[in-house]
Amino acid sequence: MASVRKSRWTTQRKLAWASIACADIPAVIVLLESTLTDFGGPAMPWVWWSAFLLFIVTLMLIHGILPRPRRVQVNALLVVLIGLAVALVGFYPEQGWNALLFVVTAATMSFFWRLRTVVVVAAAQTATVGIVFASAGWPLADVLMGLFAYGNFQVFGALVMFAARGEADARSELAVAHAELRSTAALLEMTSREAERLRISRDLHDLAGHHLTALSLELEVLSHIVRDDPGREHVNKATAIARELLGSVRAAVSEMREAPVSIEAALRSLADDIASVQVSVRVRESVPISAEHAVIVMRCVQEAITNCMRHSDARRLDILIDADTRGIRVTITDDGTGSARVTRGNGLTGMAERFETAGGTLEVRSQAGAGFSIVGSIPATEHGTTARRSVTTAP
C-alpha cells in the first residue's frame, strides 16, 4: 500500500486562520473591558461568549480546520455564521469593535458565494451596524462613521477573498493539468516500454530464431553426410548446442511477451504532487495486468483524480486495484460532498465506454453528503494465453 500525505497549508487554510485572528480582536477587547475597565462587558456574558465560541467553531468547520460532517452543507454553515455575527453585535452594541465580525463573514462568504449574493448580504450587514449603533444611543456622527468604516472594511475583505479565490481556482486548475500531464507521461512510458519489449521479442524470434533453425537443419544434414567420419561426434555436439540455443531463444521470447506491466509504479506517479487531496493507492495483483487493460485502468484513475479535484471538495481519495483469476476490479472512493443525482459527463461516459469495450462494466454511486464512488470491472480473458501459446509453438 502506498499512502501519499500532502500538506494541508493551502490558500483557504491561510485565509481561515487570518479570519480567526481577525475575529479574535473583538473578543480580546471585550475581555479586557470586562476585567480592566468599568464598562463591565456584555449584559449577558455567558450568552455572548457561548455565541462567540460557536462562531469560531463554525468558521473552522467552514474552512475544514475541523472535520465537517458529510451531510452538513457549507451554505448552511455560512448562514449560521452570519446569524451568530448579528447576535454578537446585537448582544453588546456598546462595543463598536464587534462589527469586525461582519468583515469576517463578508470575507468568508466571498470564498464560496457569487458576487451578487455577497453584495446583498454585505449591504444587509452594514445596515445592521447602523441599526444597532443607533439603538444603543450612539451619536449620529458616530453611526455614520461606523456605517462608512465597516462598509468599506467589508468591501476590502470581500475583494481580498475574491482575489484569493481566483488564485486558488488557478492553482487547482494547474494541479489538474499537472496530474493529467503526469498521467499521459506515465502511459507513454508504459506503452513505449511494452512496444520496445515486443519489438525485441519479434526481432529475436524472426532473426535469431530462424537462423538457428536453419543452422540446426544444416547440421542435421551434415551429420548424415559424415556418418562414418571421425568428426561426426563434433557435428552431433554442434547440433545439440544449436537446438539448445534455439530453445533458449524461444523461452526468452515467450518470457518477454508474458512479462507483466508494472501498473503500481505508474499509479503512484499519478498521486504525486496533488496538494489538495490525500490519495491512497493499493494494488493487489495475483494475476498480471495486460498492457491493454492497464491503459484502461490508468485512464479511469486519471479521470477520477481530475473529477475529485474539480468537483468533489474531498479531503481523501482511495484507489484500490484488484487483479485475480476472475478479472480486474477498480474501486475508487472519496469523502467529498457527493450528489443526490449523478449526471455522466464526457469523462464518466468515456470511462464507461473503455470498460465496456473490454467486456466490463462501470458503476457510479453517490449520495448527497456521502462522497462519490466508482467501481469498474473487467472479466478475465484467455486472449493473452492463446497469444503466448502461438508464440511458443512457432518455429
Secondary structure as UniProt FT lines:
FT   STRAND          2..4
FT   HELIX           11..36
FT   HELIX           45..62
FT   TURN            63..64
FT   TURN            70..71
FT   HELIX           74..91
FT   TURN            93..94
FT   HELIX           96..99
FT   HELIX           100..110
FT   TURN            111..112
FT   HELIX           115..135
FT   TURN            136..137
FT   HELIX           140..203
FT   HELIX           204..209
FT   HELIX           210..225
FT   TURN            226..228
FT   TURN            230..231
FT   HELIX           232..258
FT   HELIX           263..271
FT   TURN            272..273
FT   STRAND          278..285
FT   HELIX           291..307
FT   HELIX           308..312
FT   STRAND          316..324
FT   TURN            325..326
FT   STRAND          327..334
FT   HELIX           346..357
FT   TURN            358..359
FT   STRAND          361..366
FT   TURN            368..369
FT   STRAND          372..379
FT   HELIX           383..393
//
